[in-house]
């Protein structure tokens, strides 16, 4: 049971630190940074911050990095770059609440994918937990998020949901000697480079300003919120998220990831004074209940098949 508890602790830490991103990215966006520029900078800086820990964790075992190269590519290109590009493209067409609601359908996508791949319906506990958690998500984000009608925006947000699901699948794959922090570090560096190239070729607009920004009501240098979100909301968030997914499996970890929305609402209440409505508090409770209902992965090996005794002659059977 110990891996379950450590995995849950890591996944909850990841959700909480991911939730800090909005509060610290917002001052940069208000000062003139484009979303793509902010995401590229946070990914590259986070990758550089993790690099010494990555090198130490590998201890010269660079063959582990080569064996895990496709996980790194999946993490960097799809989970980081593709997810961020499609999410911010969706924001140009639909409200933030709608984009979040669609993106966080990733846990349901994983449930459906497993059902299709195994040709078996999910266990009742998984179905009940899914309904409760997604219902809670709707309440936290706000039922008004369901009002958007732009089909292209919805499709882009759904693409981001697929990228989010890939993140949990890649993170949950067997490590094969590649430490979680190494997957996070190299994945963020690759994702940052990919996003930067997308900006250079004009796929996404890139703009930056380097003056003071307002953070918690006080003027600070532009790099202060960027460093906070790079360290806490990116480096720590991805490293703990990958570790948690590896311990919990992609399905349970993805549902625990829904707590990011709850933590973000609480942070907005504490930092900027946005009040929590009774519906949001009820939604947070539903998400917690849904996570509690979903069973953890069963790592117990299946017992060997019982030997079938040789059939005795009919005379002896009588």
C-alpha positions in Angstrom: 0.0 0.0 0.0 3.0 2.3 0.5 3.4 3.1 -3.3 -0.3 4.0 -3.4 0.1 6.6 -0.6 3.3 8.1 -2.0 1.7 8.2 -5.4 -1.3 10.0 -4.1 0.8 12.5 -2.2 2.9 13.2 -5.4 -0.2 13.5 -7.6 -2.0 15.9 -5.1 1.3 17.9 -4.9 1.3 18.1 -8.7 -2.3 19.3 -8.9 -1.6 21.9 -6.2 1.5 23.3 -7.9 0.0 23.2 -11.4 -2.8 25.3 -9.9 -0.4 28.1 -9.1 0.4 28.7 -12.7 -2.6 30.9 -13.5 -2.0 33.4 -10.6 1.6 33.9 -11.6 1.2 33.8 -15.4 -1.6 36.3 -15.4 0.6 39.4 -14.5 2.8 38.6 -17.5 -0.1 38.2 -19.9 -1.6 41.5 -18.6 1.8 43.2 -19.2 1.9 42.2 -22.9 3.3 38.6 -23.0 1.6 36.3 -25.4 0.4 33.0 -24.0 2.8 31.1 -26.3 5.8 33.2 -25.1 4.9 32.6 -21.4 4.5 28.9 -21.8 7.7 28.5 -23.9 9.7 30.5 -21.3 8.3 28.5 -18.3 9.0 25.2 -20.0 12.6 26.0 -21.0 13.5 27.6 -17.6 11.9 24.7 -15.7 13.9 22.2 -17.8 17.1 24.1 -17.1 16.3 24.2 -13.4 15.8 20.5 -13.3 18.9 19.7 -15.3 21.4 19.4 -12.4 18.9 17.1 -10.6 18.4 15.1 -13.8 22.1 14.6 -14.3 22.6 13.5 -10.7 19.6 11.1 -10.9 21.0 9.4 -14.0 24.5 8.9 -12.4 26.0 8.3 -15.8 23.3 5.8 -16.9 22.7 7.6 -20.2 21.6 4.4 -21.8 18.4 4.7 -19.7 17.7 8.0 -21.5 18.1 6.3 -24.9 15.8 3.4 -23.9 13.2 6.0 -22.8 13.7 8.3 -25.8 10.1 7.8 -27.1 8.7 8.6 -23.7 10.7 11.8 -23.7 9.5 12.6 -27.2 5.9 11.9 -26.2 6.2 14.0 -23.1 7.9 16.9 -24.8 6.2 17.1 -28.2 2.6 15.9 -27.3 2.1 16.3 -23.5 3.8 19.7 -23.3 4.0 21.4 -26.7 0.9 20.0 -28.5 -1.3 20.3 -25.4 -0.3 23.9 -24.8 -0.6 25.0 -28.4 -4.1 23.5 -28.9 -5.3 24.8 -25.5 -4.3 28.4 -26.2 -5.6 28.2 -29.7 -9.0 27.1 -28.2 -8.9 30.1 -25.9 -9.1 32.4 -28.9 -12.5 31.0 -29.8 -14.2 29.8 -26.6 -14.2 31.0 -22.9 -11.5 29.8 -20.5 -14.1 27.8 -18.4 -15.2 25.9 -21.5 -11.7 25.1 -22.6 -10.8 23.8 -19.2 -14.0 21.7 -19.0 -13.3 20.1 -22.3 -9.5 19.6 -21.6 -10.2 18.0 -18.3 -12.3 15.3 -20.0 -8.9 13.5 -20.3 -9.7 11.1 -17.5 -12.9 10.0 -19.3 -10.9 9.5 -22.5 -8.6 7.2 -20.7 -11.6 5.2 -19.3 -13.1 4.9 -22.8 -9.8 4.0 -24.3 -9.2 1.1 -21.9 -12.8 -0.1 -22.5 -12.2 -0.1 -26.2 -8.8 -1.7 -26.0 -9.8 -4.5 -23.7 -13.4 -4.8 -25.1 -14.7 -4.8 -21.5 -16.9 -2.3 -19.8 -15.3 -0.5 -16.9 -16.1 -1.7 -13.4 -19.1 0.0 -11.8 -16.9 1.8 -9.3 -15.0 3.4 -12.2 -18.2 4.5 -13.9 -19.6 5.9 -10.7 -16.4 7.7 -9.8 -16.2 9.2 -13.3 -19.7 10.6 -13.2 -19.1 12.1 -9.7 -15.8 13.6 -10.6 -16.8 15.1 -14.0 -20.0 16.4 -12.4 -18.0 18.0 -9.7 -15.7 19.5 -12.4 -18.7 21.1 -14.1 -19.8 22.7 -10.8 -16.4 24.0 -9.9 -15.8 25.6 -13.4 -19.4 26.7 -13.7 -22.4 25.3 -15.6 -22.1 28.3 -17.9 -19.1 26.7 -19.5 -21.5 24.5 -21.4 -22.9 27.4 -23.4 -20.0 27.7 -25.9 -21.0 26.8 -29.5 -17.8 27.5 -31.6 -17.1 24.0 -33.0 -13.5 24.8 -34.0 -12.8 26.0 -30.4 -14.4 22.8 -29.0 -12.3 20.6 -31.3 -9.1 22.4 -30.3 -9.9 22.0 -26.7 -10.7 18.3 -27.3 -7.3 18.0 -29.0 -5.8 19.4 -25.8 -7.7 16.8 -23.8 -6.1 14.1 -25.9 -2.7 15.6 -25.3 -3.4 15.7 -21.5 -4.4 12.0 -21.6 -1.2 11.2 -23.4 0.7 13.0 -20.6 -0.8 10.6 -18.0 -0.2 7.5 -20.2 3.4 8.4 -20.9 4.0 9.3 -17.3 2.6 5.9 -16.1 4.7 3.8 -18.5 7.3 1.5 -16.9 10.4 3.6 -16.1 13.0 1.1 -17.4 15.6 2.9 -15.5 14.6 6.5 -16.4 13.9 8.5 -13.3 10.7 10.6 -13.3 12.7 13.8 -12.8 14.7 13.0 -15.9 11.6 12.4 -18.0 10.2 15.7 -16.7 13.4 17.7 -17.3 14.1 16.4 -20.8 10.5 16.5 -21.7 10.2 20.2 -20.7 13.3 21.1 -22.6 12.1 19.4 -25.7 8.6 20.9 -25.3 10.0 24.4 -24.8 12.2 24.0 -28.0 9.2 22.8 -29.9 7.1 25.7 -28.8 9.9 28.1 -29.6 10.2 26.8 -33.1 6.4 27.0 -33.5 6.7 30.7 -32.6 9.6 31.3 -35.0 7.7 29.9 -38.0 4.6 31.9 -37.1 2.3 29.1 -35.9 1.6 31.0 -32.7 2.2 34.7 -31.9 5.1 35.4 -29.6 5.5 38.7 -27.7 7.4 39.7 -24.5 7.9 42.8 -22.4 10.6 43.2 -19.8 9.4 45.9 -17.5 7.7 45.7 -14.1 4.5 43.8 -13.6 1.9 43.9 -10.9 2.0 40.8 -8.6 -0.4 40.6 -5.6 -0.9 44.4 -5.9 2.8 45.3 -5.9 5.2 46.1 -8.8 7.9 43.5 -9.3 10.4 42.7 -12.0 9.0 40.6 -14.8 11.2 37.7 -14.1 9.8 37.2 -10.5 6.4 35.6 -11.5 8.1 33.8 -14.3 10.6 32.1 -12.0 7.9 31.2 -9.5 5.7 29.5 -12.2 8.8 27.9 -13.8 9.9 26.3 -10.6 6.7 25.7 -8.7 4.0 25.4 -11.4 6.2 23.6 -13.9 9.3 21.9 -12.7 7.9 20.6 -9.4 4.4 20.0 -10.9 5.7 17.9 -13.8 8.2 15.9 -11.8 5.7 15.1 -9.0 3.0 14.4 -11.6 5.1 11.9 -13.5 6.2 10.2 -10.3 2.5 10.0 -9.1 1.3 8.6 -12.4 4.0 6.0 -12.4 2.7 4.8 -8.9 -1.0 5.2 -9.4 -1.5 4.3 -13.1 -2.8 6.7 -15.7 -6.5 6.4 -14.9 -6.4 7.2 -11.2 -3.7 9.8 -11.6 -5.7 11.6 -14.2 -8.7 11.9 -11.9 -6.5 13.1 -9.1 -5.3 15.8 -11.6 -8.8 17.2 -11.5 -8.0 18.6 -8.1 -6.0 21.3 -10.0 -9.2 23.1 -10.7 -10.2 22.9 -7.1 -6.8 24.2 -5.9 -6.9 27.0 -8.5 -10.3 28.1 -7.2 -9.0 28.1 -3.6 -5.9 30.1 -4.6 -8.0 32.7 -6.4 -10.1 33.0 -3.2 -7.0 33.5 -1.0 -4.8 35.6 -3.4 -7.2 37.8 -5.4 -10.3 37.6 -3.2 -12.6 35.7 -5.6 -15.3 34.2 -3.5 -16.1 30.5 -3.6 -19.7 29.8 -4.3 -21.7 27.0 -2.7 -21.8 25.2 -6.1 -18.0 25.3 -6.4 -17.6 23.9 -2.9 -20.1 21.2 -3.6 -18.2 20.5 -6.9 -14.9 20.1 -5.1 -16.5 17.7 -2.7 -17.9 15.7 -5.6 -14.5 15.5 -7.2 -13.0 14.2 -4.0 -15.7 11.6 -3.6 -15.3 10.5 -7.2 -11.5 10.1 -6.7 -12.1 8.1 -3.6 -14.6 5.7 -5.4 -12.2 4.9 -8.3 -10.2 1.8 -7.4 -6.4 1.9 -7.5 -4.6 -0.3 -10.0 -4.3 -3.9 -9.0 -0.6 -4.8 -9.0 -1.2 -8.3 -7.4 0.0 -11.0 -9.8 -2.6 -13.4 -11.0 -2.4 -16.8 -9.4 -1.1 -19.6 -11.6 -3.9 -21.7 -13.2 -4.8 -24.8 -11.2 -3.6 -28.0 -12.6 -6.3 -30.2 -14.0 -6.2 -33.7 -12.7 -6.1 -36.5 -15.1 -9.5 -38.0 -15.8 -10.0 -41.4 -14.1 -11.6 -44.3 -15.9 -15.4 -44.3 -15.7 -15.3 -47.5 -13.7 -13.3 -45.8 -10.9 -15.5 -42.7 -11.0 -18.4 -44.8 -10.2 
